[in-house]
Amino acid sequence: MRARDLMRGVLALAGVALLAACSSVGGARPSARPPASQAPVVRDPAPIVSGTMRPYQVRGRWYRPEEQPNYDEVGMASWYGSAHDGRPTSTGERFDMTALTAAHKTLPLPGLVEVTNLETGQRVVVRINDRGPFAEGRIIDLSREAADELGLLAKGVGRVRVRYLGRAPRLGGGGTVLTAEAGTPLATSSAPAASVSSAQAGPFWVQAGSFSDAGEARRIADRLSGWVRADAGAARFRVVVGPWDDANAAERGRQAVVARGYADALLISGS
């Protein structure tokens, strides 16, 4: 009797696993929340810039920034670009219209949010490092790059869902959410795909390149919303993007990096 009950339990668990696997592929609509493997892993969060958490007033209206771990809101997004490029943001960082960043009125700075285009299902994770937008009815102001990734560049505005993910890393933190449900296909490249063994342990990263100049590495990391890793004992700085828990998703990420001009991008595993 115990053996029979044990077998029933095993079969039930197998069924649940199969249903979960099936639900992660295809489908006309994005899931309400992305799988946990798609959430950025922030191992070295940047401190919240204390001055950005004070109440402030714009055009006669008061805004009170605060921790909002369950923030999840639907509204209109806009974007800003070359007119502000290079100017300091509320955190003191320089605004880079080619990086995946955004402005929000009350969330902690710097932080990470997931933004979903509700028309297409396209999603990006962006680094919140500025305050705004202050136009009536808008909940987030995206960088030009983030708007482009979401398909909002031509329209100028669009209806989105914004979900707070938590603290941002010290550098970058943005990225395209690579899912089968995304509204547009990922850019592909003629470069050969990296070979990844299923036995390799995650997390998986994409290395865009290795550089001798730290400044150049930081600029490329900002453009790709990645991180810079300094090799111990060598004057080399590696730019990496990720991580992903799934090797196949990481390979799609590598192809996206290749499509952005980094033909030698490699797939690497480990923390």
C-alpha positions in Angstrom: 0.0 0.0 0.0 2.8 2.4 0.9 4.6 1.7 -2.4 1.4 2.4 -4.4 0.8 5.7 -2.6 4.4 6.6 -3.2 4.0 5.9 -6.9 0.9 8.0 -7.1 2.8 10.9 -5.5 5.6 10.6 -8.0 3.1 10.6 -10.9 1.3 13.6 -9.5 4.6 15.6 -9.2 5.5 14.6 -12.8 2.2 15.9 -14.0 2.7 19.2 -12.3 6.2 19.5 -13.8 4.8 18.7 -17.3 2.1 21.3 -17.0 4.6 23.9 -15.9 6.8 23.1 -18.8 4.0 23.4 -21.3 2.7 26.7 -19.9 6.1 28.3 -20.4 6.1 27.9 -24.2 3.9 29.7 -26.7 0.7 31.4 -25.9 -0.8 34.6 -27.3 -0.6 36.6 -24.1 2.3 37.3 -21.7 2.0 35.7 -18.3 0.9 37.9 -15.4 4.3 37.5 -13.8 7.5 36.3 -15.5 9.2 33.1 -14.4 11.6 33.6 -11.5 14.5 32.7 -13.7 13.9 36.0 -15.7 14.2 38.3 -12.6 17.6 39.9 -12.4 19.9 38.6 -9.6 21.4 41.5 -7.8 24.2 40.4 -5.6 25.8 43.8 -4.9 22.9 46.3 -4.7 23.7 50.0 -4.9 22.7 52.0 -1.8 19.5 54.1 -2.1 20.4 57.7 -2.7 19.0 59.2 0.5 18.4 62.7 -0.9 16.0 61.2 -3.5 13.7 59.8 -0.8 12.6 63.2 0.5 9.2 64.7 -0.3 9.3 67.2 -3.1 7.0 69.5 -5.0 6.6 70.0 -8.7 4.0 72.4 -10.2 2.2 72.7 -6.9 1.9 69.0 -6.4 3.7 67.0 -3.6 5.3 63.6 -4.2 6.5 61.4 -1.4 9.0 58.7 -2.4 8.9 55.5 -0.3 9.7 51.8 -0.4 7.0 50.0 -2.4 7.9 46.3 -2.6 4.4 45.4 -4.0 4.3 48.3 -6.6 2.4 47.1 -9.7 0.7 49.7 -11.7 -0.8 50.2 -15.2 -0.7 53.5 -17.0 0.9 55.5 -19.8 4.6 55.7 -20.5 6.5 58.3 -22.4 10.2 58.6 -23.3 13.0 61.1 -23.4 16.2 61.2 -25.4 18.9 63.5 -27.0 17.7 66.7 -25.3 18.7 65.2 -21.9 21.6 63.0 -23.0 24.6 63.4 -20.7 22.8 65.4 -18.1 22.9 64.3 -14.4 19.9 62.3 -13.2 18.4 62.5 -9.7 20.9 59.8 -8.5 23.9 61.8 -9.9 24.4 59.3 -12.7 24.6 60.7 -16.2 21.6 60.1 -18.4 22.4 57.8 -21.3 19.6 57.6 -23.8 21.2 54.3 -25.2 21.0 52.6 -21.8 17.9 50.8 -20.4 16.9 53.4 -17.8 13.8 55.3 -16.8 12.4 58.0 -14.4 9.7 57.4 -11.8 8.1 59.8 -9.4 8.2 57.9 -6.1 10.1 54.5 -6.3 13.5 54.2 -4.5 16.5 55.3 -6.5 18.3 53.4 -8.0 15.9 50.6 -8.5 14.8 48.0 -11.0 11.3 47.7 -12.6 9.9 45.5 -15.3 7.9 47.4 -17.9 5.5 45.6 -20.2 4.0 47.0 -23.4 0.4 45.9 -22.9 -0.3 46.1 -26.7 2.4 43.7 -27.7 3.6 41.9 -24.6 7.2 43.1 -25.1 9.0 43.5 -21.8 12.2 45.1 -20.5 13.8 45.5 -17.1 15.0 49.1 -16.7 17.1 50.9 -14.1 15.2 53.7 -12.4 17.7 56.5 -11.7 15.7 59.7 -12.2 12.5 61.5 -11.1 9.5 62.0 -13.4 7.4 62.1 -15.5 5.3 65.0 -14.4 2.9 65.1 -17.3 -0.6 64.3 -16.2 -1.6 60.6 -16.5 1.9 59.2 -17.1 3.6 56.8 -14.7 7.1 56.3 -16.2 9.5 58.1 -18.5 11.7 55.7 -20.5 15.0 56.3 -22.0 15.1 56.3 -25.8 16.6 52.8 -25.9 14.0 51.4 -23.5 11.2 52.9 -25.6 12.7 51.4 -28.7 12.9 47.9 -27.1 9.2 48.2 -26.1 8.2 49.3 -29.6 7.0 52.8 -28.3 9.5 55.0 -30.1 7.4 56.0 -33.0 4.2 56.5 -31.0 5.9 58.5 -28.2 3.5 57.1 -25.6 2.0 53.8 -24.8 0.0 51.8 -22.2 2.3 49.8 -20.0 2.4 47.8 -16.8 5.2 48.7 -14.3 6.3 46.2 -11.7 8.9 47.0 -9.0 11.6 44.3 -8.8 13.8 45.8 -6.0 17.2 47.4 -5.6 19.4 48.0 -8.6 23.0 46.8 -8.9 25.8 49.4 -8.7 26.0 49.4 -12.5 23.4 48.7 -15.2 20.8 46.2 -14.4 18.5 46.6 -17.3 17.8 44.0 -20.0 15.2 42.7 -22.5 13.0 40.0 -21.0 13.6 37.1 -23.4 10.5 35.0 -23.5 8.7 32.9 -26.1 5.6 35.1 -25.5 7.4 38.4 -26.5 5.5 40.4 -29.0 8.4 40.6 -31.5 11.0 38.0 -32.3 14.6 38.4 -31.0 17.1 39.7 -33.5 19.2 36.9 -34.9 22.7 36.7 -36.3 24.7 34.7 -38.8 27.3 34.1 -36.1 27.4 30.4 -35.0 25.6 29.6 -31.8 27.6 28.8 -28.7 27.5 25.2 -27.7 26.1 24.7 -24.2 26.0 21.4 -22.4 22.9 20.7 -20.4 25.2 19.4 -17.7 26.7 22.9 -17.2 25.5 24.6 -14.0 24.0 28.1 -14.0 23.7 30.9 -13.7 24.6 31.7 -17.3 26.1 35.0 -18.5 26.9 36.5 -21.9 30.4 38.0 -22.2 30.3 40.7 -24.7 34.1 41.2 -24.7 37.2 41.8 -22.7 38.9 45.2 -22.7 42.1 46.7 -21.4 40.5 50.1 -20.8 38.1 50.3 -17.9 36.3 53.4 -19.2 35.6 51.7 -22.5 34.3 48.6 -20.7 32.0 50.7 -18.5 30.6 52.5 -21.6 29.8 49.2 -23.3 28.3 47.8 -20.1 26.0 50.8 -19.8 25.0 50.4 -23.4 24.1 46.7 -22.9 22.8 47.2 -19.4 25.5 44.8 -18.1 28.3 44.6 -15.6 32.1 45.1 -15.6 34.2 42.3 -14.1 37.9 43.0 -13.4 40.1 39.9 -13.9 42.3 39.3 -10.9 46.0 39.8 -11.6 45.4 41.0 -15.1 44.6 44.5 -16.5 41.5 43.2 -18.3 37.9 44.2 -17.8 35.2 41.9 -19.0 31.7 43.1 -19.9 29.0 40.6 -19.0 25.2 40.6 -19.4 22.8 38.5 -17.4 22.4 36.2 -15.6 19.9 33.6 -16.8 19.2 30.3 -15.0 18.3 28.6 -18.3 21.1 28.0 -20.9 18.7 28.3 -23.9 17.4 31.7 -22.7 21.0 32.8 -22.2 21.9 31.7 -25.8 19.1 33.9 -27.1 20.6 36.7 -25.0 24.0 36.0 -26.6 22.4 36.3 -30.1 20.8 39.6 -29.1 24.3 40.9 -28.0 25.8 39.7 -31.3 23.0 41.5 -33.2 24.0 44.7 -31.4 27.5 44.6 -32.9 29.5 42.3 -30.5 30.2 39.3 -32.8 32.6 37.6 -30.4 30.1 37.4 -27.5 30.5 34.2 -25.5 28.2 32.2 -23.3 29.8 31.5 -19.9 28.5 29.7 -16.8 29.0 30.1 -13.1 28.5 33.0 -10.6 
